[in-house]
Amino acid sequence: MRRGTFSKIVLSAAMVLSAVLVSQEVVGDTGCTRYVVEEVCDAAGITSVDVSPDRTRLYARVNYGPDDGGFRVFDLTTGNCDVIADYHVPGVPWDGWVSWDHQHLWMTRYYGGYVSALNLVESDPSNLVFDCELDIGSWTSGLAFDSLRKHLYVGENCPGTGAIGSIVKIDTSRTTCGDDCEVAGCVDLDGEPGYCIQVGFGDQYVFATNRNPGIEAFYKIRTSDMQIVGGPVLLPGIGNAGFSLSPDGSTAYVPDAAANQIRVIDTVSMTEVEQWDLPFSPRAFWVSPDGTHALVLTLEPLIRVFDMSERAVYQYISVQELGVAPFRARNLPHWDCESHTVYVPMLGELDSPVEYRGGVVVLKEANCPADLNCDGIGDACENESPVILCNEAAVIWSPNHELIDVSSAFSAYDPDDDALTLSFRVFSDEPEVPETGDGTGRHAPDFKDEVPDAERETGRGLLVRSERRGGEDGRLYIVVITADDGNGGVTTEVCIAAVCPHDQDQQSLDDVMAQAEAARNLVQDAVDSSGALPPPGLYEHGLSEPLGPKQ
């Protein structure tokens, strides 16, 4: 991905020629075969796919006939896309995801505005058992789970507001629905939300588009309070686009079929930073888990494999002879890195003179799965290291010696959704137990690690003591964070955790923040060079025996 000021990217003549040849049916002759089609799971009118956590079942939302929709369940253990069950669901379901424990299939139902949880243990095709029937609007569209599949984000109407066009947050930890018992929040958009919704930045934000002609826009919504953050980025003309995020969530790629472009958005600053001109009309642009390539769908019976660094197609997968076509393909595929498989949903070309059925195209990585152009570098499904982001440092006041949670100063998540084990070392410009006559030192330790992670389900957070020496210019806390995914991926980051200024004057805050940035740089240099910690002038905290009652 490229970042910077807004610019238009024009593909080279060689790239344009390569793509133009596709329209002349010269397909798949680019020197690298990344994927091969393993099979097609027959599912007419498909709009979404999901795979069970144990990778034994594929759930595909399908059309059985006029106003007759539901979910077809395939057995993935046989290698033949054997159909296990067909669930005909009233209200035409639109999207569906399997719960984290494989007990429920959460779905949106387009007519009636229901979000429902189908009990997969007790249901059979002739007797559907719903543990939740939550009426939250007059219609529903797309949905997305967070990484733990504990919260669901739905394109809906905000209950009780009368607003048309919202993203609703639902707590799925309970499956017995009462009066709005599971609605955890919602936010209004300026128009109906699109079918594609995604959660990123370690579940901190949900991203969505609206699809009202002429006022289409891209939104970033903070999940903690369901408030729009920055932007939105206006993208008139994109229609109902199937966008995707980079693995770290910092970039969004929105296809603009009318302009033959990919609109590139910096999701941190919420600005459009680039436009990539293409010689075809992208309807869906799906970035791989490692960010090296993307799958691109148009109205043609082709799947294009797109090199993100070269910005060129390097493999064409024809699906015409399979009888499927990617018409209205907006929802995301399912990338199963354990089995090196991608499940691509294709609704079918309904308006073509040729009758294409819908289905799930199952792609397997071929003989050169590890590299972009068969150069032996990289692997889309190798283990990815955890990501640690430094957020805004906490400003703690007053200096009352209490332990304060400053976990908001950082975020950590794993691109592969591996459970992370976190460890911390905290340093300050003031010693933890100094020999002073003031209140400093009467309470210790000044740092405690009670952050929930893979080994601790609950905790008070990253705790530092709200105190500073009264006769000096404030205290700072620098934290060295290490995240281990248990599969060989280890990441270390240095962040400013918190500052406690001398007083509440702005100059005092500015002074201690400047000192904190200088201290962070010292610690970063020591970490980068494997030098001794703490560096001169700083003291490690969290080493003292408990002193005082404030523990």
C-alpha positions as CSV (number, residue, x, y, z in Angstrom):
1,M,0.0,0.0,0.0
2,R,1.2,3.5,-0.7
3,R,0.4,6.4,1.6
4,G,0.8,10.2,1.3
5,T,-0.8,13.1,-0.5
6,F,-3.7,12.5,-2.9
7,S,-2.6,11.4,-6.3
8,K,-3.9,9.5,-9.2
9,I,-2.0,6.3,-10.1
10,V,-1.8,5.4,-13.8
11,L,-0.9,1.8,-14.7
12,S,2.0,1.2,-17.0
13,A,1.4,0.3,-20.6
14,A,2.5,-3.3,-20.0
15,M,-0.1,-3.6,-17.2
16,V,-2.8,-2.1,-19.3
17,L,-2.0,-4.4,-22.2
18,S,-2.0,-7.4,-19.8
19,A,-5.5,-6.5,-18.6
20,V,-6.8,-5.7,-22.0
21,L,-5.9,-9.1,-23.2
22,V,-8.3,-10.6,-20.7
23,S,-11.2,-9.2,-22.7
24,Q,-9.8,-11.1,-25.7
25,E,-10.0,-14.4,-23.8
26,V,-6.2,-14.7,-23.3
27,V,-6.6,-16.0,-19.7
28,G,-4.3,-17.4,-17.1
29,D,-1.0,-17.0,-19.1
30,T,1.0,-14.7,-16.8
31,G,3.7,-17.1,-15.6
32,C,2.3,-17.7,-12.1
33,T,-0.5,-19.9,-10.9
34,R,-1.4,-19.0,-7.4
35,Y,-4.7,-20.7,-7.1
36,V,-6.5,-23.6,-8.7
37,V,-10.3,-24.2,-8.6
38,E,-10.8,-27.3,-6.4
39,E,-14.6,-27.4,-6.7
40,V,-17.8,-25.4,-6.8
41,C,-20.4,-25.8,-4.1
42,D,-23.8,-25.3,-5.8
43,A,-25.8,-22.6,-4.1
44,A,-28.0,-20.4,-6.3
45,G,-28.3,-16.7,-5.4
46,I,-25.6,-16.8,-2.8
47,T,-24.8,-13.6,-0.9
48,S,-22.5,-14.7,1.9
49,V,-20.4,-17.6,3.1
50,D,-18.9,-18.6,6.5
51,V,-17.0,-21.6,7.7
52,S,-17.6,-23.2,11.2
53,P,-14.8,-22.7,13.7
54,D,-13.8,-26.4,13.4
55,R,-13.7,-26.0,9.5
56,T,-16.1,-28.9,9.0
57,R,-19.1,-27.0,7.7
58,L,-19.6,-24.3,5.1
59,Y,-22.7,-22.2,5.5
60,A,-23.9,-20.4,2.3
61,R,-26.9,-18.0,2.1
62,V,-28.9,-19.0,-0.9
63,N,-32.1,-18.4,-2.9
64,Y,-34.4,-21.4,-3.3
65,G,-37.0,-19.4,-5.3
66,P,-39.0,-16.1,-5.3
67,D,-39.1,-14.8,-1.7
68,D,-37.7,-18.1,-0.6
69,G,-34.2,-17.9,0.9
70,G,-32.2,-19.7,3.5
71,F,-28.9,-21.4,4.2
72,R,-27.3,-24.4,2.6
73,V,-24.9,-26.4,4.7
74,F,-22.0,-28.2,3.0
75,D,-19.8,-30.9,4.5
76,L,-16.1,-29.9,4.1
77,T,-14.7,-33.1,5.3
78,T,-15.5,-35.1,2.2
79,G,-14.0,-32.9,-0.4
80,N,-17.1,-33.1,-2.6
81,C,-19.2,-30.2,-1.3
82,D,-21.8,-32.7,-0.1
83,V,-25.0,-30.9,1.1
84,I,-25.9,-31.7,4.7
85,A,-29.0,-29.6,5.1
86,D,-31.1,-26.8,3.6
87,Y,-32.7,-24.4,6.1
88,H,-35.6,-22.4,4.5
89,V,-35.9,-19.2,6.6
90,P,-38.9,-16.9,6.4
91,G,-38.2,-13.2,5.7
92,V,-35.4,-13.9,3.1
93,P,-32.1,-14.0,5.1
94,W,-29.4,-11.8,3.6
95,D,-26.2,-12.6,5.5
96,G,-25.1,-15.1,8.1
97,W,-22.2,-15.9,10.4
98,V,-21.6,-18.9,12.7
99,S,-21.1,-18.2,16.4
100,W,-17.7,-18.8,18.1
101,D,-18.9,-22.0,19.7
102,H,-20.7,-23.3,16.6
103,Q,-24.0,-23.4,18.5
104,H,-25.8,-20.7,16.5
105,L,-26.1,-19.2,13.1
106,W,-26.6,-15.5,13.4
107,M,-28.4,-13.9,10.4
108,T,-30.1,-10.8,9.1
109,R,-33.5,-11.2,7.5
110,Y,-34.1,-8.6,4.8
111,Y,-37.9,-8.4,5.2
112,G,-39.2,-7.6,8.6
113,G,-35.9,-6.3,10.0
114,Y,-35.0,-9.2,12.1
115,V,-31.7,-10.4,13.5
116,S,-32.0,-14.0,14.4
117,A,-29.9,-16.7,16.1
118,L,-30.8,-20.1,14.7
119,N,-30.0,-22.9,17.1
120,L,-27.8,-25.3,15.1
121,V,-27.9,-28.0,17.8
122,E,-31.7,-28.3,18.1
123,S,-32.8,-27.3,14.6
124,D,-33.4,-29.5,11.6
125,P,-34.7,-28.5,8.1
126,S,-38.3,-29.2,9.1
127,N,-38.2,-27.5,12.5
128,L,-36.2,-24.3,12.9
129,V,-35.5,-23.3,16.5
130,F,-34.6,-19.7,17.0
131,D,-33.1,-18.7,20.4
132,C,-33.3,-15.0,19.4
133,E,-35.7,-13.1,17.2
134,L,-34.7,-9.4,17.6
135,D,-36.8,-6.9,15.7
136,I,-34.7,-3.8,15.2
137,G,-36.0,-2.3,12.1
138,S,-38.0,-2.5,8.9
139,W,-35.2,-4.2,6.9
140,T,-31.7,-5.5,7.3
141,S,-28.7,-6.0,5.1
142,G,-25.0,-6.9,5.8
143,L,-23.5,-7.9,9.1
144,A,-20.0,-8.5,10.6
145,F,-18.7,-10.1,13.8
146,D,-15.8,-8.8,15.8
147,S,-12.7,-11.1,16.1
148,L,-14.1,-13.1,19.0
149,R,-17.6,-13.3,17.5
150,K,-19.1,-11.8,20.6
151,H,-20.5,-8.6,19.1
152,L,-22.4,-8.3,15.8
153,Y,-22.7,-5.2,13.7
154,V,-25.7,-5.0,11.4
155,G,-26.9,-2.6,8.6
156,E,-30.3,-1.7,10.1
157,N,-32.5,1.1,11.5
158,C,-31.8,2.3,15.0
159,P,-34.5,0.9,17.2
160,G,-37.0,3.6,18.4
161,T,-35.4,6.5,16.5
162,G,-37.2,6.3,13.2
163,A,-33.8,6.9,11.5
164,I,-33.3,5.0,8.2
165,G,-29.8,3.9,7.7
166,S,-27.8,2.8,10.7
167,I,-25.2,0.4,12.0
168,V,-26.5,-1.4,15.1
169,K,-24.2,-3.2,17.6
170,I,-25.6,-6.4,19.2
171,D,-24.2,-8.3,22.1
172,T,-24.3,-12.0,21.1
173,S,-23.1,-13.4,24.4
174,R,-26.7,-14.0,25.3
175,T,-29.1,-15.7,23.0
176,T,-32.4,-15.1,24.8
177,C,-33.8,-11.9,23.4
178,G,-36.0,-9.5,25.5
179,D,-36.9,-5.9,24.9
180,D,-33.8,-4.6,23.2
181,C,-31.7,-6.6,25.7
182,E,-29.0,-7.3,23.2
183,V,-28.8,-3.9,21.4
184,A,-25.6,-2.4,22.7
185,G,-25.7,0.8,20.6
186,C,-26.2,2.2,17.1
187,V,-25.2,5.1,15.0
188,D,-27.1,6.8,12.1
189,L,-25.5,7.1,8.7
190,D,-26.5,9.6,6.0
191,G,-28.3,7.0,3.9
192,E,-28.8,3.3,3.8
193,P,-25.7,1.3,4.8
194,G,-24.2,-1.0,2.1
195,Y,-24.1,-4.7,2.3
196,C,-20.4,-4.8,3.2
197,I,-19.4,-4.1,6.8
198,Q,-16.0,-4.8,8.4
199,V,-14.4,-4.6,11.8
200,G,-10.8,-3.6,12.2
201,F,-8.0,-2.2,14.4
202,G,-8.3,-5.0,17.0
203,D,-12.1,-4.6,17.1
204,Q,-11.8,-0.9,18.0
205,Y,-13.7,0.3,14.9
206,V,-16.3,-0.8,12.5
207,F,-16.2,0.4,8.9
208,A,-19.2,0.7,6.5
209,T,-20.4,2.6,3.4
210,N,-23.8,4.0,2.7
211,R,-25.3,3.3,-0.7
212,N,-27.6,6.3,-1.5
213,P,-26.9,7.4,-5.0
214,G,-24.8,10.6,-5.2
215,I,-24.0,10.8,-1.5
216,E,-22.2,7.5,-1.0
217,A,-19.6,7.7,1.7
218,F,-17.2,5.6,3.8
219,Y,-17.6,5.7,7.6
220,K,-15.4,4.8,10.6
221,I,-17.3,4.1,13.8
222,R,-15.8,3.6,17.2
223,T,-17.2,0.4,18.7
224,S,-16.9,1.4,22.4
225,D,-19.6,4.1,22.1
226,M,-20.8,3.7,18.5
227,Q,-19.7,7.2,17.4
228,I,-18.6,8.3,14.0
229,V,-14.9,9.2,14.1
230,G,-13.4,11.5,11.5
231,G,-14.8,11.9,8.0
232,P,-16.9,10.4,6.6
233,V,-15.0,10.2,3.3
234,L,-17.3,11.2,0.5
235,L,-17.2,8.7,-2.5
236,P,-20.1,9.6,-4.8
237,G,-20.7,7.1,-7.5
238,I,-19.3,4.0,-5.8
239,G,-22.7,2.3,-5.4
240,N,-22.9,-0.7,-3.1
241,A,-19.2,-1.5,-3.1
242,G,-17.6,-4.6,-1.7
243,F,-14.6,-3.0,0.0
244,S,-11.9,-4.5,2.2
245,L,-9.2,-3.5,4.7
246,S,-5.5,-4.0,4.8
247,P,-4.4,-6.6,7.4
248,D,-3.5,-3.9,10.0
249,G,-6.7,-2.0,9.3
250,S,-4.9,1.2,8.4
251,T,-6.0,1.2,4.7
252,A,-9.4,0.6,3.0
253,Y,-9.8,-0.3,-0.6
254,V,-13.1,0.6,-2.1
255,P,-14.0,-0.4,-5.7
256,D,-15.5,2.2,-7.9
257,A,-17.0,0.3,-10.9
258,A,-18.3,3.4,-12.6
259,A,-14.8,5.0,-12.7
260,N,-12.8,1.8,-13.2
261,Q,-10.9,2.6,-10.0
262,I,-9.9,1.5,-6.6
263,R,-10.3,4.3,-4.1
264,V,-7.7,4.1,-1.4
265,I,-8.5,5.5,2.1
266,D,-6.2,6.1,5.0
267,T,-8.4,4.9,7.9
268,V,-6.3,6.6,10.5
269,S,-6.8,10.1,9.1
270,M,-10.0,9.2,7.3
271,T,-8.8,10.8,4.0
272,E,-8.7,9.5,0.4
273,V,-5.1,9.3,-0.4
274,E,-5.0,7.6,-3.8
275,Q,-7.0,6.4,-6.8
276,W,-5.8,3.4,-8.8
277,D,-6.9,3.4,-12.4
278,L,-7.8,0.0,-13.8
279,P,-8.6,-1.3,-17.3
280,F,-11.7,-3.1,-15.9
281,S,-14.7,-2.3,-13.7
282,P,-14.1,-3.7,-10.2
283,R,-17.2,-4.8,-8.2
284,A,-15.4,-6.4,-5.3
285,F,-11.8,-6.0,-4.1
286,W,-10.8,-8.5,-1.4
287,V,-7.3,-8.2,0.1
288,S,-5.6,-11.4,1.3
289,P,-4.8,-11.9,5.0
290,D,-1.1,-11.0,4.4
291,G,-1.8,-8.0,2.2
292,T,0.3,-9.2,-0.7
293,H,-2.6,-9.7,-3.2
294,A,-6.3,-9.3,-3.7
295,L,-9.1,-11.1,-5.4
296,V,-11.0,-8.8,-7.8
297,L,-14.5,-9.5,-9.2
298,T,-16.2,-7.8,-12.1
299,L,-19.3,-8.7,-14.1
300,E,-17.1,-11.1,-16.2
301,P,-16.9,-14.8,-15.3
302,L,-13.4,-14.2,-14.0
303,I,-11.6,-14.0,-10.7
304,R,-8.5,-11.8,-11.0
305,V,-5.6,-12.2,-8.6
306,F,-4.1,-8.8,-8.2
307,D,-0.5,-8.0,-7.0
308,M,-0.8,-5.3,-4.4
309,S,2.9,-4.1,-4.8
310,E,2.9,-4.1,-8.6
311,R,-0.7,-3.1,-8.9
312,A,-1.3,-5.5,-11.8
313,V,-3.2,-8.7,-12.4
314,Y,-0.9,-11.8,-12.4
315,Q,-3.5,-14.6,-12.6
316,Y,-6.9,-14.9,-14.3
317,I,-9.2,-17.7,-13.1
318,S,-12.0,-18.4,-15.6
319,V,-15.2,-19.6,-14.0
320,Q,-17.3,-19.5,-17.1
321,E,-17.1,-23.2,-17.8
322,L,-18.1,-23.8,-14.2
323,G,-21.4,-22.1,-14.8
324,V,-21.0,-19.4,-12.2
325,A,-20.5,-15.6,-12.4
326,P,-19.7,-13.0,-9.8
327,F,-22.7,-10.7,-10.4
328,R,-23.3,-8.4,-7.4
329,A,-20.5,-9.9,-5.4
330,R,-20.1,-7.6,-2.4
331,N,-19.7,-9.8,0.6
332,L,-16.3,-11.0,1.7
333,P,-14.8,-14.5,0.9
334,H,-13.7,-16.8,3.7
335,W,-9.9,-17.2,3.8
336,D,-9.0,-20.4,5.6
337,C,-5.2,-20.2,6.1
338,E,-5.0,-23.6,7.9
339,S,-6.1,-25.4,4.7
340,H,-4.7,-22.8,2.2
341,T,-8.3,-22.5,0.9
342,V,-10.4,-19.5,-0.1
343,Y,-14.2,-19.8,-0.4
344,V,-15.5,-17.2,-2.9
345,P,-19.2,-16.4,-2.9
346,M,-20.8,-15.7,-6.4
347,L,-24.4,-14.7,-6.6
348,G,-24.8,-15.5,-10.3
349,E,-25.3,-13.4,-13.5
350,L,-29.1,-12.9,-13.3
351,D,-29.3,-10.3,-16.2
352,S,-27.1,-12.1,-18.7
353,P,-28.6,-13.9,-21.8
354,V,-26.5,-16.8,-20.6
355,E,-27.9,-18.4,-17.5
356,Y,-25.2,-18.6,-14.9
357,R,-26.0,-20.2,-11.6
358,G,-24.5,-19.0,-8.3
359,G,-22.2,-21.0,-6.1
360,V,-19.2,-21.0,-3.8
361,V,-15.9,-21.3,-5.8
362,V,-13.4,-23.1,-3.7
363,L,-9.8,-22.0,-4.5
364,K,-6.7,-23.9,-3.3
365,E,-3.3,-22.5,-3.3
366,A,-1.2,-24.1,-6.1
367,N,2.4,-25.1,-6.4
368,C,3.8,-21.6,-5.7
369,P,1.5,-20.5,-2.9
370,A,4.2,-18.6,-1.1
371,D,5.1,-15.9,-3.5
372,L,3.5,-13.1,-5.5
373,N,5.1,-13.9,-8.9
374,C,6.6,-17.3,-8.1
375,D,9.7,-15.7,-6.7
376,G,9.8,-17.8,-3.5
377,I,9.2,-14.9,-1.2
378,G,6.3,-14.6,1.3
379,D,3.3,-16.8,2.1
380,A,-0.3,-15.6,2.3
381,C,-1.0,-18.2,5.0
382,E,2.1,-18.2,7.1
383,N,1.8,-17.1,10.7
384,E,1.6,-13.3,11.0
385,S,3.1,-11.5,14.0
386,P,0.9,-9.6,16.4
387,V,0.3,-5.9,15.9
388,I,0.8,-3.3,18.7
389,L,-0.4,0.2,18.2
390,C,0.5,3.2,20.4
391,N,-2.6,5.4,21.1
392,E,-2.8,8.7,22.9
393,A,-1.1,8.7,26.2
394,A,-3.2,8.9,29.3
395,V,-3.1,12.1,31.3
396,I,-3.7,11.2,35.0
397,W,-4.8,13.7,37.6
398,S,-4.9,14.3,40.5
399,P,-1.7,12.9,42.2
400,N,-3.7,11.0,44.8
401,H,-1.5,7.9,44.7
402,E,-4.3,5.7,43.3
403,L,-3.6,3.0,40.7
404,I,-5.1,4.1,37.4
405,D,-5.8,1.9,34.4
406,V,-4.0,3.3,31.3
407,S,-4.7,0.4,28.9
408,S,-6.2,2.9,26.5
409,A,-2.6,4.0,25.6
410,F,-2.1,0.9,23.4
411,S,-3.9,-1.7,21.4
412,A,-2.8,-5.2,20.5
413,Y,-4.3,-7.7,18.2
414,D,-3.3,-10.7,16.1
415,P,-4.0,-10.7,12.3
416,D,-4.5,-14.5,12.5
417,D,-6.8,-14.1,15.5
418,D,-4.4,-16.1,17.7
419,A,-4.8,-15.6,21.4
420,L,-2.1,-13.2,22.6
421,T,0.0,-13.3,25.8
422,L,1.1,-9.8,26.8
423,S,4.0,-8.8,28.9
424,F,5.1,-5.3,30.1
425,R,8.0,-3.4,31.5
426,V,7.3,0.2,32.7
427,F,9.9,2.9,33.2
428,S,9.6,6.4,34.7
429,D,11.8,9.5,35.2
430,E,11.1,9.2,39.0
431,P,12.2,6.3,41.2
432,E,9.4,4.0,42.5
433,V,10.4,4.3,46.2
434,P,12.6,7.4,46.6
435,E,14.0,8.7,49.8
436,T,11.9,11.8,50.0
437,G,9.9,13.6,52.7
438,D,6.8,14.0,50.6
439,G,4.0,11.5,50.0
440,T,5.9,9.8,47.1
441,G,7.0,6.4,48.1
442,R,4.4,5.8,50.7
443,H,2.6,3.6,48.2
444,A,4.2,1.0,45.9
445,P,4.6,-0.6,43.5
446,D,3.7,2.1,41.0
447,F,3.0,-0.4,38.2
448,K,0.9,-3.6,38.1
449,D,0.1,-5.8,35.1
450,E,-3.5,-6.9,35.3
451,V,-4.2,-6.7,31.6
452,P,-6.6,-9.5,30.3
453,D,-4.9,-11.7,27.7
454,A,-4.7,-15.4,26.8
455,E,-3.6,-16.4,30.3
456,R,-5.8,-14.0,32.3
457,E,-9.5,-13.6,31.3
458,T,-10.3,-10.6,33.5
459,G,-8.3,-7.8,35.2
460,R,-8.1,-4.2,36.1
461,G,-5.8,-3.3,33.2
462,L,-2.4,-1.7,32.9
463,L,-2.1,0.1,36.2
464,V,0.2,2.9,37.1
465,R,0.2,5.2,40.1
466,S,-1.2,8.7,39.9
467,E,1.6,10.6,41.6
468,R,4.6,12.9,41.0
469,R,7.1,14.8,43.1
470,G,5.5,18.0,44.1
471,G,8.7,20.0,43.8
472,E,9.5,18.8,40.2
473,D,7.9,19.0,36.8
474,G,5.7,15.9,36.6
475,R,6.1,12.2,36.1
476,L,6.0,10.1,32.9
477,Y,5.5,6.4,32.4
478,I,7.0,4.6,29.4
479,V,5.8,1.0,28.7
480,V,7.6,-1.7,26.7
481,I,4.9,-4.1,25.4
482,T,5.6,-7.6,24.1
483,A,2.9,-9.6,22.4
484,D,3.4,-13.4,21.8
485,D,0.9,-15.3,19.6
486,G,2.2,-18.7,20.7
487,N,3.0,-19.7,17.1
488,G,6.4,-18.0,16.8
489,G,5.1,-14.5,16.3
490,V,6.5,-12.0,18.8
491,T,6.1,-8.2,18.5
492,T,7.6,-5.5,20.8
493,E,6.5,-1.9,20.9
494,V,7.4,1.1,23.1
495,C,4.6,3.6,24.0
496,I,4.1,6.5,26.3
497,A,1.6,5.0,28.8
498,A,0.8,8.1,30.9
499,V,1.9,11.4,32.2
500,C,1.1,13.1,35.5
501,P,1.9,16.8,35.1
502,H,3.0,19.1,37.9
503,D,-0.4,20.9,37.7
504,Q,-3.3,21.4,35.3
505,D,-1.7,24.3,33.4
506,Q,-1.3,23.6,29.7
507,Q,2.3,24.5,29.7
508,S,3.0,21.9,32.5
509,L,1.3,19.2,30.3
510,D,3.2,20.3,27.2
511,D,6.5,20.1,29.2
512,V,6.0,16.6,30.6
513,M,4.7,15.3,27.2
514,A,7.9,16.6,25.6
515,Q,10.0,14.8,28.2
516,A,7.9,11.7,27.7
517,E,8.6,11.7,24.0
518,A,12.4,12.0,24.6
519,A,12.2,9.2,27.2
520,R,10.3,7.0,24.8
521,N,13.0,7.6,22.2
522,L,15.7,6.5,24.7
523,V,13.9,3.3,25.5
524,Q,13.2,2.6,21.8
525,D,16.9,3.0,21.0
526,A,17.8,0.6,23.8
527,V,15.2,-2.0,22.6
528,D,16.3,-1.7,19.0
529,S,20.0,-2.2,19.9
530,S,19.3,-4.8,22.5
531,G,20.9,-2.4,25.0
532,A,20.4,-2.4,28.8
533,L,17.1,-1.3,30.3
534,P,16.4,1.1,31.8
535,P,18.6,3.6,30.0
536,P,20.3,6.3,32.1
537,G,18.0,8.7,33.8
538,L,15.0,6.3,33.9
539,Y,13.9,3.9,36.6
540,E,12.0,0.6,36.3
541,H,8.7,0.4,38.2
542,G,6.7,-2.6,39.4
543,L,9.6,-4.1,41.3
544,S,8.8,-3.0,44.8
545,E,7.1,-5.0,47.5
546,P,3.6,-3.7,48.3
547,L,3.7,-0.5,50.4
548,G,0.6,1.4,51.6
549,P,-3.1,0.6,51.4
550,K,-3.7,1.7,47.8
551,Q,-3.1,-1.6,46.1
